[in-house]
Amino acid sequence: MKNQEQFKRLIRAAFCFALLWVHAILFWYVWRRFYSPLMETEYWRRGHMMIVAFYLFWAFVLPRIYGGWRVGYLRVFHIVYSQGLGLAMADLLIWCLIILLTKRVIHPGPLAAMFLVQTAVLFLWGVGCTRFYLWLYPPRRVVLVYGGRPAAGLMKKISTRADRFVIGETVHISEGMERIREIIGRYEGVVICDIPSHERNAVLKYCYGKGIRSYTTPKLSDVLIRSAESQHMFDTPLLMSRNTGLTIEQRVVKRAADVLLSALALFPALPVMGLVALCIKAEDGGSVIYKQRRLTLNGREFFVYKFRSMREDAEKDGVARLAGERDERITKVGSVIRALRLDELPQLFNILKGDMSIVGPRPERPEIAGEYEAAIPEFAYRLKVKAGLTGYAQVYGKYNTTAYDKLKLDLMYIQNYSFRLDFEIMLKTVQILFMKESTEGVGEGGAAALCETAALYESAALDAEDTVKGKTGENEKTAEKRVRGHGAF
């Protein structure tokens, strides 16, 4: 397999070229047969080629944003879904261009028929390319090296991707580096889960020297260092982390984009909001809008606006709770608007007011944030930027992703912020709207596990990972006491 690794990109490029070639043929036919004759003055051959090139550019870029070219990395469904969503946007974009070129509103029928053919081709392409790729590159056999806490959570996640990984063995760091090196030599990859820095560095260097692929679960410090800037003031390299959140220029541009885009979004959203309000009122006659205290930039509190999706007495005892998968408090209308994310639409007014941004960490309730911070003090780092309607953690995580993993995802966004990243997250938000795993509630007992054991152990070990094992063990005992105090056991 090692000799074939270098060909992976070439194989994926061949898959990409083959599909784009089919798109080019289909669009060339539809354009020349139905649309170019409607122009006042038809293009010469070069003009037609430019139109096709423009279409292929977006047929490549938009699916790429959604991960549609990641054959072998994503499942077939996600490949086809991502490609279809990107192509639908590309077809809509080219239809708008055709309207401008022909100076009339053209019937989209031929383009719609082309999209149906493309969808059928996509399915065959996705299945065929994935099977061929997995035939060339079968699931990688890996060994999992773990340390201060059990790795059951990560093992469970890895087991859901049996098409990519097979865990052949697990080994605790306490077995010693000689034993670990011996085991690593029998596998094609190493998964490193929560081990102290000294041992982790030794495993990483060994894998690098032997050319063995490694997968490492990052600590918060890793996320911060990844965004550091190289400084070469003398012959010893330095990594500088500004640690100030967004710059003034970024804040100004981000705020301007928030105001403009939220104002534009209100025009198509208002009729939908009116319909949702009528449905909520008709079901139980209760209030339509639900206000809830949340946290935003620098810990400032504000009232977030949402369409009410639960009974009005959902928290009559005053205790804050996350919604479960089969939560009896959710109304019939509420279950629909939560699945479609329509309950979030009133937050457009929060954005216009300046309480929120379009993209940023999801705003947490002060009570729940307090419980998170009691177990994971670094959870407050998320408040270096405004809360957002959508965000990095919403796009790449799930509703029931652990607090520690959400924190890492949000910090990846904050530390690597750019307007381009905001734009990509906005587009990816469209993709996850109809993906069930991104909207499902926490499982049974999940709400009680706000301070989930694994997250606590990792937080407690964060400052201790560079110390001797005795001190690390002491911190883990402290973490265990804190977990028990929060009822996670």
Secondary structure, 3 states (H helix, E strand, C coil): CHHHHCCHHHHHHHHHHHHHHHHHHHHHHHHHHHHHHHCCCCCCHHHHHHHHHHHHHHHHHHHHHCCCCCECCECHHHHHHHHHHHHHHHHHHHHHHHHHHHCCCCCCHHHHHHHHHHHHHHHHHHHHHHHHHHHHCCCEEEEEEECCCCCHHHHHHHHCCCCCEEEEEEEEHHHCHHHHHHHHCCCCEEEEECCCHHHHHHHHHHHHHHCCEEEECCCHHHHHHHCCEEECCCCCCEEECCCCCCCHHHHHHHHHHHHHHHHHHHHHHHHHHHHHHHHHHHHHCCCCEEEEEEECHHHCEEEEEEECCECCCCCCCCCCCCCECCCCCECHHHHHHHHCCHHHCCHHHHHHHCCEEEECCCCCCHHHHHHHHHHCHHHHHHHHCCEEEECHHHHHCCCCCCHHHHHHHHHHHHHCCCHHHHHHHHHHHHHHCCCHHHCCCECCCCHHHCCCHHHHHHHHHHCCCCCCHHHHHHHHHHHHHHHHHCCCC
